[in-house]
């Protein structure tokens, strides 16, 4: 039967679809899965900002927790952003409990690079008093359901959660030298750039398909993720080994990523508008 064929010869099964320019889930090669996201101010009550993102069946939640700390000696006027991506065993049979595996570590590093390269937030904006006090933003991204393309979902969840953060006003009392936190006066973070990640799987070294599922990732001969900002500038290209890409193919990916950026931006703006400020 056809189902049996899919189990025994998954690559051949896939190739039959790709010949017809479509995929087993009904999408065209260049089509993204339905994307939804919820800004959930209250979903993680301990967080200062949070968001839930669904990319097809891949579901990711990001919580941002802000704490106060002394700035580093060599960057006295900067705060910190500390991202962490978790792929717990509950999100997929492919992950085990215990310390973070290779994929989770690679995803955390990817998100750290996106923050650094895109300048999503200027670390100077997180400084409260030069050399004395700064904000640390702990950004925990947890996958609840894994069906491929964790990088796009994580980058989207991070951006949405950061846009949702409200930080209390903090001042340093001149006389006592102690910090005073005013919870009644909260301000949003200054988001300087809106980086969006767009991932592609490479099939048989030549075919590009966007937004791969877990099954497609397993069968792919390589992957590439393009991160662009509001101006269509390239923030980073993440290419962990696998099939090489020609210049023309890479340019094609970048062009498609810029189009995707506009779609994601529209979606984010729509969700933010729909939330009534408290």
C-alpha positions in Angstrom: 0.0 0.0 0.0 1.0 3.6 -0.4 1.5 4.1 3.3 3.8 1.2 3.4 5.8 2.6 0.5 6.1 5.9 2.5 7.5 4.0 5.5 9.9 1.8 3.6 11.1 4.2 0.9 10.5 7.7 2.3 12.9 9.4 -0.1 11.4 7.8 -3.3 7.9 8.6 -1.9 9.0 12.2 -1.6 10.6 12.4 -5.0 7.3 11.4 -6.6 5.6 14.4 -5.1 8.5 16.8 -5.8 8.4 15.8 -9.5 4.8 17.1 -9.5 6.1 20.3 -7.8 4.2 19.6 -4.6 4.8 18.0 -1.2 2.9 15.2 0.7 1.2 17.8 3.0 -0.3 19.5 -0.1 2.0 22.5 -0.1 3.9 23.8 -3.1 7.7 23.8 -2.8 7.9 27.5 -2.0 4.9 27.6 0.3 5.1 28.2 4.1 2.9 26.4 6.6 0.1 28.4 8.2 1.7 30.7 10.8 0.0 32.0 13.9 1.2 33.8 16.9 -0.3 34.9 20.2 1.1 37.6 22.4 0.3 36.3 25.7 1.0 38.9 28.3 -0.6 36.6 30.9 0.3 33.1 29.7 3.6 33.0 31.6 2.8 35.1 34.7 6.4 35.1 35.9 7.7 36.5 32.6 7.9 40.2 31.6 6.9 39.4 28.1 5.9 36.2 26.3 4.6 34.9 23.0 3.5 31.6 21.5 4.2 30.8 17.9 2.8 28.0 15.7 4.4 27.2 12.4 2.3 24.4 11.1 2.5 21.8 13.9 5.8 23.3 15.3 4.8 25.1 18.5 7.2 27.3 20.4 6.8 29.5 23.4 9.2 32.3 24.4 9.3 33.9 27.8 11.5 36.9 28.6 12.5 37.6 32.2 14.2 40.8 33.1 16.6 41.0 36.1 19.0 43.7 37.4 22.7 43.3 37.4 26.0 45.2 37.3 27.3 45.8 33.8 30.5 44.0 32.8 33.7 46.1 33.5 34.7 46.3 29.8 31.1 47.3 28.6 30.0 49.6 31.5 27.2 51.1 29.4 25.6 47.8 28.2 23.1 45.3 29.5 22.8 41.7 28.6 20.6 39.5 26.4 20.8 35.7 27.3 18.9 33.4 24.9 18.3 29.7 25.5 16.5 27.3 23.3 15.1 24.1 24.8 14.0 21.0 22.9 12.5 18.9 25.7 11.7 15.2 25.2 8.0 16.0 25.4 8.1 17.9 22.1 9.3 15.0 20.0 10.5 11.4 20.2 13.8 12.5 18.6 14.9 14.3 21.8 15.9 12.8 25.1 15.7 14.2 28.6 18.9 15.5 30.2 21.4 18.2 29.2 20.7 20.1 26.0 21.6 18.1 22.9 23.4 19.2 19.8 20.3 20.7 18.0 19.2 22.7 21.0 22.7 24.1 21.5 23.0 25.0 17.8 19.5 26.7 18.0 20.6 28.7 21.0 23.8 29.8 19.3 21.8 30.7 16.1 19.4 32.9 18.2 22.4 34.5 20.0 23.9 35.3 16.5 20.6 36.8 15.3 20.4 39.1 18.3 24.0 40.2 17.8 24.0 40.6 14.0 20.6 42.2 13.6 21.0 44.6 16.6 17.3 43.8 17.4 17.9 45.6 20.7 20.9 48.0 21.4 22.5 46.7 24.5 23.2 50.3 25.5 19.4 50.7 25.8 19.5 48.2 28.6 21.9 50.2 30.7 20.2 52.1 33.7 23.3 53.7 35.3 26.7 53.6 33.6 29.0 51.1 35.3 26.4 50.5 38.1 23.2 49.0 36.9 21.8 47.3 33.8 19.0 45.0 32.7 19.6 41.3 31.9 17.0 39.8 29.6 16.8 36.0 29.9 15.0 34.8 26.8 13.8 31.2 27.2 12.5 29.6 24.1 10.8 26.2 24.7 9.6 23.9 22.0 6.2 22.4 22.9 5.7 20.4 19.7 8.5 19.7 17.2 7.7 19.3 13.5 10.7 20.9 11.8 12.0 24.4 11.2 12.7 25.2 14.8 14.9 28.2 13.8 12.2 30.2 12.1 9.7 29.6 14.9 12.3 30.4 17.6 13.4 33.7 15.9 9.7 34.7 15.4 8.8 33.8 19.1 11.8 35.8 20.4 10.8 38.9 18.4 7.1 38.7 19.4 8.0 38.2 23.1 10.5 41.1 23.1 7.8 43.3 21.6 5.6 42.3 24.4 8.0 43.2 27.2 7.2 46.0 29.6 10.0 47.0 32.0 9.4 49.0 35.2 11.2 52.4 35.6 14.4 52.0 37.7 16.3 54.8 39.2 19.3 55.0 41.6 18.7 57.0 44.7 21.6 59.5 44.8 21.8 59.6 48.6 21.6 55.9 49.4 23.1 54.5 46.2 20.3 51.9 46.1 18.1 51.2 43.1 14.4 52.0 43.3 11.9 50.2 41.1 8.7 51.9 40.1 6.3 49.1 39.0 3.5 51.7 38.2 5.6 53.2 35.4 6.4 50.6 32.8 7.9 51.1 29.4 8.2 48.8 26.4 11.6 47.8 25.1 13.1 49.8 22.2 13.0 47.3 19.3 15.5 48.6 16.7 15.2 45.9 14.1 12.8 43.1 13.2 14.8 40.2 12.1 12.9 37.3 10.4 14.4 33.9 9.7 13.5 31.9 6.6 14.7 28.3 6.4 15.0 26.1 3.3 15.7 22.4 3.0 17.8 21.3 0.0 16.7 18.1 -1.7 18.9 15.9 -3.8 21.5 18.7 -3.7 19.5 20.9 -6.0 15.8 21.4 -5.1 14.9 24.1 -2.6 11.8 23.7 -0.4 10.9 26.3 2.2 9.8 25.8 5.8 10.6 22.0 6.1 8.7 19.6 8.3 10.7 17.2 10.6 10.3 14.5 8.0 11.5 16.8 5.2 14.5 17.8 7.3 15.5 14.1 7.8 15.4 13.5 4.1 17.1 16.7 3.0 20.7 16.8 1.8 21.2 20.2 3.5 19.5 23.2 5.0 20.0 26.9 4.9 18.5 29.7 7.0 18.5 33.4 5.8 17.9 36.2 8.3 16.8 39.5 7.0 15.7 42.8 8.6 13.2 45.5 7.8 15.4 47.1 5.1 15.8 43.8 3.4 19.4 43.7 4.6 21.0 40.3 5.2 21.7 39.8 8.9 23.0 36.3 8.7 23.2 33.1 6.6 23.2 29.9 8.6 24.4 26.9 6.6 25.4 23.9 8.7 27.2 21.7 6.2 25.3 19.6 3.7 24.8 20.4 0.0 26.6 23.4 -1.3 24.5 26.2 -2.8 25.4 28.1 -6.0 25.4 31.9 -5.9 22.2 32.0 -7.9 20.4 29.6 -5.6 21.5 31.6 -2.5 20.3 34.8 -4.2 17.0 33.1 -4.8 16.8 32.2 -1.1 17.5 35.8 -0.1 14.8 37.2 -2.4 12.3 34.8 -1.0 13.3 35.6 2.6 12.7 39.3 1.9 9.2 38.5 0.7 8.6 36.3 3.8 9.8 39.1 6.0 7.0 41.3 4.8 4.4 38.6 5.5 5.7 38.0 9.0 5.8 41.8 9.7 2.1 42.1 8.6 1.1 39.2 10.9 3.0 40.7 13.9 1.5 44.2 13.4 -2.0 42.7 13.1 -1.6 40.7 16.4 -0.2 43.7 18.2 -3.0 45.9 17.1 -5.6 43.4 18.3 -4.3 43.5 21.8 -5.8 46.3 23.9 -3.3 48.0 26.1 -4.0 47.4 29.8 
